Amino acid sequence: MTEYLDLGPSATGRHFHPLLDRLRAAGPVHRGELPDGSLVWLVTRYADVRAGLADPRLSLSKKHAGKWVGFGLPPVLDANLLNMDPPDHTRIRRLVGPAFGPRRIEALRPRIEHIAAELLAAIAPRGAADLVAAFAAPLPLMVICELLGIPPADRANLRGWTNAMLTGAPDADTARDSIVRLMVTLIRRKRTEPGDDLISAMVSARDRGDRLTEDELTSLAFLILVAGYEDPANLIGNGAVELCRSPALCSTLLADPDAAVTELLRYDTSAAVAPRRFPVEDMEIGGVTIRAGEPVLLLISSANRDPSVFPAAGEVRLDRSPNPHLSFGHGIHYCLGAGLARLTATIGLTTLVHRLPGLRLAVPEAALSWLPAFRVRSLTRLPVVWNPSEGES
C-alpha cells in the first residue's frame, strides 16, 4: 500500500527530512502531487533510487512523458542535459566535459580561495550577518560567472530569478524571460567579442563545428550557470548550519575537509530530488507497477538517509566510511559540475571556520527561512554571529 503525499510548502524546510523518514519506513514507492497539480511516483529507498538513476528505461526526455506540467521552460532553455538521453546527451556532455575535468577545476582553487577570503574579510569585523546574502550565494555565483564570462553588471538579479522559477512565484514568467534575455544577449556579445571563457568556447563550437543547435547552446549555458551556483551555495549554507550546531565539527572539518564535505553532502544535500524521469515502458520499482509515461521522482535526500546503507543516518559522522551518497547522481547523468561544486563548498566552509570564529546562529533553528521548493534544500536567509576580535587578519 502506497501513501499519498502533497509536495507543497509543508513538505519543505525543517519538515522535509522527518517527512522523508516516515515515507521511507512506510514503503519504497508512494504517490505524490506537485504544487502544479502533477501526479508523480516517489521512490524513497537507496537501492531503488541508485538503480533508477542509471536505468535507461527511465528517460529524461519529455517525449516519453504522459501528463506532465513541470517548469514549462521555453525551447531556448529547455534543450538542456536534464531533458536528454543518449545520443544527444552523450554528444553535448562530451563537448563541454573537458571544462570540468579535475585539472581544470583544481586550477581554479587559488581564485576561489581569493574570492572567499575577500568576501569574509568584508564582513568579519561586524560580528553578524546574513550568511546566505553575504557569502554562501555570492561566492559560487562569482566563481561560475567568471568561468562562463558573465560580467559583474549582469549578475545582480540571477539568484532572485532562479528562486522565482524554482518556487513558481507570481513573477516566475518574468524571471524566466529575464534569464532568456541575459543568455541571448551574452551569446550575441561573445560572437563579436570572444574571451577566454566557457560561453565563448561553446559559441565557437556551435558556429564552427555545428556541434550544438542554437537552443542547445543557450540551454547549456543556462544550466551550467544555475547548477554551478545553486548547488555549492546551498551546500555552504546547509553546512554552515551544522557548523553552528556543533562547534566540535569545525576542528574536524579543518582536519579532513574532503571527508567532512562528503558527509555534509550526504546529510543535507541541496539536490534533494533528482530530475523527473519517465518510463519508456511499464516497469516495476519496489514492488509497484509504474506505467509508461508516468513521472517518477527519485528522492536523493531520502536515499542518502536510508539506514540500511548509512548507520545512524540522521547524524553527521565525519568518519563515515564508506560513504556512497547519491548527491551528485549516479550513472551517465552524474553531475557534470560535481568537482567544481565540491571544491567551492570545501573552500567556502573551511574559510568560514578560519575567518569567523565562534560561528553560531543568531536566531532559533526553527526560525530559519527555507525556499518553499521541495526539489532543493535552500536557505533563503541564515542570520549568524561570531567573535570578530578572534578572526584571522
N, C-alpha and C positions, 0 to 999 in steps of 0.2 A: 504494500500500500504506500503510495507516494503522498507527500504533503504538498500543500499549495502555499506559495509564498508571494506576497505583494512586495515588489522590489522598489517601493517608493522611498521617501525620505526616512521613514522609520527603520529602514534596513541599512542605514549608513552610520558613520561616526562611531561613537563608543558602543553602539548596539550591534555593530556588524559582526565581530568575532563571536560573541555569545550566540548570536543567531545561527551562524555557520556551524558552531559546535553542536547545537541542537539538531540541525538538519543532517549533519554527517552521522551522528549517532542514530538517527531515526531511519536512515536508509541511504543508499548510494546515488539515487536519482529522484528528483522531485519536479513538480510543475511550478512555474513561476510566471508572474505578469510584470512586464516592464512599465515604467511610467507612461510610455506612449501607447499602452494597451496591448502590445505584442505578447503573445504567449510563447514561453520558451521551456526547454528542458534544462534543469540544473544538475550538474554532475559534481559530487562533493568529495569523493574519496581518492586518495593519492593514486592507486593503481589504475583506476579508470581515467582519471584526468591525464596522467602521463601517457597512457596508451592512446587516448583521444587526441592529444597534441600531435602525435606522429601518424595517425591513422589516415591514409589517403581517401578513405570513404567519407571522411568529414571534410567537406570542401569549404574554403573561404570565399569562393566565388558566389555572388548573388544570383547568378544564372541558375543555380541549383536550389534557390530559396522558394518556399511556398509563400505563405502570407507573412510578410516581414516589412516593418516600417523603418526602424533603425534611424540613423542620423539624417538620411536624405541629403547627403553631400552632392553638390553638382558634379558633372563629369570631370571638370577641370581639377577637382580634388579627390575624386572617387577612384581613379585608376592607380591605386597605390598597393603596396605589398600586402596590406592587411585584407585585401579583397581578391587576391590572386592565388592560383595554383600553378604548378609547372604546366607548360614550359615557360610561360611569361614570368612567373615568379623567379625561376632559375636565371633567365636572361637578365632581368633587372638587378637581381641581387649580385650576380657575377660582375656587373658593370660597376656598381658602387661599393662592393665589398672591400676592395683594397684600401679605401679611405679609412676604414675602421679596423684595419689589421693591427696586431699587437705592437709592432714597431712604430707605426704612425700614431697610435694612441699614446704610447709611452713618451713620444717626442713632445706631446702636449703638456706633460707634467709640470715643467717649470712655469709655463704660462698660467696654468690653473692654480698653482701654488701662489703665484704673484697676485692674481685676482682675489683669491681667498684672503690673503694677508691684507690687501688694501681695503677690502670691504669691512673686515673686522677691526682694522686699525681706526676706521672712521667712527665706529660705534663703541669701541672698548672703553673710552673714558666715561661714557654715560652711565653705565651700570644697569641699563634697562633698555629693552627694545622689543619690537615685534620681529621675531627671528625669521619668519617667512618673508616679510617685506624687505628686511634689511640684509638678509644673507642667503637663506635657502633657495629663494626664487632667483635673485639676480646672478648668483654665481653660475649655475648651469646655463642660464639664459645668455650671459655674456660669452661663455665658452662656445656654445653651439652657434651663436650668431657670428662669432669670429671665424669659426670653421666654415660656415656657409658663405660668409662675406656679406652679412646684413649689417649696414651701418647703424651706429647708435641712434640716429634720429628716427629710425624705423622700428625700434624695439619697444617703445614705451607701453603700448597697449596690448602686446601679444598675449600676456598671461590672462588678462581680463577677457579677451576674445575667446581663447580656448576654454576657459572656465564656463563662459556663457554657452558654448556649444556642447560641452560635456553634461551640463545640467539641464539643457533645454529651456534656458531662461527666456523671458519675453523678448530679449534683444538678440537671441541666438542667430536669427537670419541676418541681422545687421552685422553681427560679429563675423559670421561666415563670409559675407560679401566683402568685408574689410580685409580679411585674410586673402581672399582671391585677388583683390586689387593689389595688395602688397606683393604677392608672389609673382603675378603677371608683370608688374612694374619692375621688380628686381631682375627677372629673367630678360626682359627687354633691355634693361640697362647693361647687364652682363654681356649681351650680344655686341654692344657697341663699345663697352669699356670693361673688357675681361680683366680679372685679377687672379691672384694666387689663392683661390678659394674653391670650395666644393661646388657651388652653383655654377661658377664659370666652367669648371671641368665637365659638369653634366650638360651644360649648354653646348659645349664643344662636341661631346659625344653624340648629342642629338643632331646637331647641324651637319657634322662631317660624316659620321658613320650611319646616320639614320637608325640608331640603335634604340631610340625612345620616340614614342609619339609625343606630341606637344602636351597632351593631357597627362601622360605618364611622367614627363619631366616636371610639370607643375605639381602633380600629386606627390611625387617622390620628395621634392624639396619641402613641401608642406609636412609630410610625415616625419622626415628627419628633424625638422625644426621642432615640431610639437613633442615627439617622443624624446628628442635629445635634451629637452629641459624639464619636461614634466616628470619623468621617472627619477632622475637624480634629485630634483628639487623636493619631491615628496619623500624620497628615501632620507635625505638630510633632515627634513622636518620631523618625520616619524622617528628617526634615530635619535634626534635631539631630545624628544620626549623621554626616551629610555635613559638617556644620559642624565636628565633631570631627575628621573625616578630613582636612579641608583648611582650615587657618586662613585662607588667602587668600580662601576663599569668604565669610568673614564680612564683609570690607570690600566685596566685590562685592554681597552681599545688601543692605547698607545703601545702596549707591549706586543700586540699581534693584530694590526689593523685589518689585514685581509680576512682572518678568521672572524673578527668582530663584525665586519660589514657583511660577510656571508650569513651570519646568524641573524643580523638585523634585517637583511633581505628576506629571510625565511619568516621571521616572526611577524613582520608587519609590512609586507610588500606593497608598493604603490600599484602595481598591475594586479589588482585583486581578481579580475575576471579576464580570461583570455578572449580575444576577438571571437564573435559568434561564428559558428560553423553550421553547415547544412549537409545532412547525409545525402549522398548520391543514390542510395538505395536503402530499403528498410534494413535496420540493424538493431542489435541488442546491446545495451550498455547496462551493466549492473543488474541484469535480470529483467530489464524493462525494454519493451519493443518500442523503437522510435521510427516513425515513418519517414520516408524520403522527403526532403524539403523542410522538415520541422526544425526550427532553430535550436541549437544546442549551445549552452554556455558552460564552459569548463571553469570551475571555481578554484583558481590558483590559491587564493588565501586559505580556503578550506583544506585543500590538498597539503599545503605547507604546514598545517597543524594537525595532520592525521596522526593520532597516537600510535598507530600500527607501524609507522615509519620513524616518527620522531618522539621518543620517550620524553615525558614532561613537556609536551609540545607547547603548552601555554606559558612556558618560562623562557627567558633569554639565557641560554647557556653558551658562552663563548668558546668552550672547549668541545662543542658538539662535533663529533666525527664518527662516521661520515655525515655529510650534510647535503643530501641530494635535492635541495629545494627546486621548485619549478618557476621561480620568479621571472626568469628570462625565457621561459618556454622550454621546448624540447623538440628535437627533430629538425626538419628543414626550415621551419619557421622560427627557430631560435633567434632571439632578439639581435638584430644587426648591430645595434649600438651598445650591447651589454658591456663591453670593455670600457667604453667612454663613460657610461653611467657609473660603473664601479669605481673607476679612477676618480671621477669628480666627487662622488659621495665620500670616498675614503679620505681624500684631501680635505674636503669640507668638514667632516666630523673631527678629524684629528686636529685641524687648525682651530676649530671651536674649542676643543679641550685646552689647547695651549694658550689661546688668546683670551678666553672668557672663563677664568677660574671661578669655582663655586656656582656654576650654572644651575639654575633652578627655575621652576615655573613661578610666574607672578600671579597666577590665578589657580583655583582648584582644577584638578584634571577634568572633572565633569563639565567644566565651563569652556573647555577648548572647542573651537569652532571648526567644523569639518565641511568640506564641499559636499552638498547633497547629491552625490552621484555614486551609485553602487559600484560602478566599473573601476573606480580608482580610490585609493586611500590618500586623501589630500587635505592637509590642514589649510584653512584659509587665513588663520592668524595663530601665532604662537608667542604670547607675551611671556618674556623671561627676564630674570635679573641675574646679576653676578657680582663678584667682588672686584671693582675696577682697579683698585690700588695694587692688586696682586698679579695683574696680567703682564705678559711679556712686553718688553719695549720694542 
